Amino acid sequence: MNEVIKVPQFIPSIGVEEYASIKTCFDTTWITEGPQTQKFQEALLEHIGVKYGVFAPNGTLALYLGLCAMGVGPGDEVLVPDFTFIASATAVEMTGATPIFVDVELEHFQIDMDSCKKAVTNKTKAIMPVHIYGMSADMTAVMEFADAHGLLIIEDAAQAIGVKWKNRSCGSVGAVGCFSFFADKTITTGEGGFVVTNDATIYDKLRYLRNQGRLHRGTFIHNRIGYNFRITDIQAAIGLTQLDKLDWICSRKYYFWEQYVERLAGLDLKVTTPPAHSSYVPFRVTFISDLLACDVMAHLAQDGIEARSFFYPLHKQPCFTCKSSEVFNSDHLYKYGVCLPAFPTMTDMQLELVCTSLKEFYA
Ligand SMILES: *Cc1c(COP(=O)(O)O)cnc(C)c1O
């Protein structure tokens, strides 16, 4: 396809403010973790409503760090939704533990507890609800299940900054919560991740693990085995600016979601709406089509619109040896789910182009 792209899938909202914010790093020549990182950390803890948090170079390593600090390792199994970005599962692999794929429900694509019941064994150590597409998983059900089976909860909140379960921030509910600041996430630092917890013991482990087995820099005595999970003050300066914009970013995404719901009513598709227990930050505006997603996307592409498919089911990924013949809801979602462009700087004219193209397709 060599059409001109008129409506890209996503553009990060970084501009003059972020550019200005990094100047202080250059002026002070402090570019590794320092004062900006400290400020960003405090701002995030306040926003999420948790006691402790540490940065990681990206969301994948945030999950890995969180799992390690929870004591997940070889011989353990972790329940991971079949419908998520691959990193939820590969972070488990990195620890030497085994991800066990469980299904998601069809309406909000969140972890399905009936499927968890079938998958849990005496090796299961943790469960990873992934708050997918800016909606919260049903944490009441997840906590009940985790309690009943003695499991630790690690929340993959990579797509859920700003999202609330009831009145609590996603990521603040389990033993550990993980965020990503990749370029296409709700707020971005280019690359970046954050691990939060309210547990002082886990926090202690996180600090040793991320800082070469010591609590403070400047000493060459290392009490434990640890690694380097630092970020830079340049990223943190950008992150602080992004966090200031979060409300605006969320309101813009929400506006486009409302517009899509209204304008696409009556077509043979269902725009996703959030569950009652969750607030909504349309990380992606998604819909389930009556017709094949690949055909919808091909039509949109002809009109210069970049739609994106849903996640390919993890149990079918060539990289995983675990194969299953069970029919997962995630198979259905991959076939019929579409992500529409909905980014803060999108224009009403671009919105109109997408809606017109979809109306033509479904006519
Ligand atoms: C983006 C993402 C990750 C990984 O984050 P990176 O910063 O890209 O490593 C993990 N889980 C989910 C659900 C994500 O969307």
The ligand as a MOL file (V3000), in Angstrom:
LIG
                    3D

  0  0  0     0  0            999 V3000
M  V30 BEGIN CTAB
M  V30 COUNTS 15 15 0 0 0
M  V30 BEGIN ATOM
M  V30 1 C 3.2670 -1.6800 26.0810 0
M  V30 2 C 2.8790 -2.8090 26.9180 0
M  V30 3 C 3.8120 -3.5450 27.6490 0
M  V30 4 C 5.2990 -3.3670 27.5020 0
M  V30 5 O 5.7520 -2.0810 27.6930 0
M  V30 6 P 7.1020 -1.6030 26.9310 0
M  V30 7 O 7.3600 -0.2690 27.5790 0
M  V30 8 O 6.7720 -1.4860 25.4910 0
M  V30 9 O 8.1540 -2.5800 27.2150 0
M  V30 10 C 3.3500 -4.5510 28.4640 0
M  V30 11 N 2.0480 -4.8400 28.5680 0
M  V30 12 C 1.1170 -4.1670 27.8750 0
M  V30 13 C -0.3250 -4.5140 28.0350 0
M  V30 14 C 1.4950 -3.1260 27.0190 0
M  V30 15 O 0.5630 -2.4820 26.3170 0
M  V30 END ATOM
M  V30 BEGIN BOND
M  V30 1 1 1 2
M  V30 2 1 2 3
M  V30 3 2 2 14
M  V30 4 1 3 4
M  V30 5 2 3 10
M  V30 6 1 4 5
M  V30 7 1 5 6
M  V30 8 2 6 7
M  V30 9 1 6 8
M  V30 10 1 6 9
M  V30 11 1 10 11
M  V30 12 2 11 12
M  V30 13 1 12 13
M  V30 14 1 12 14
M  V30 15 1 14 15
M  V30 END BOND
M  V30 END CTAB
M  END
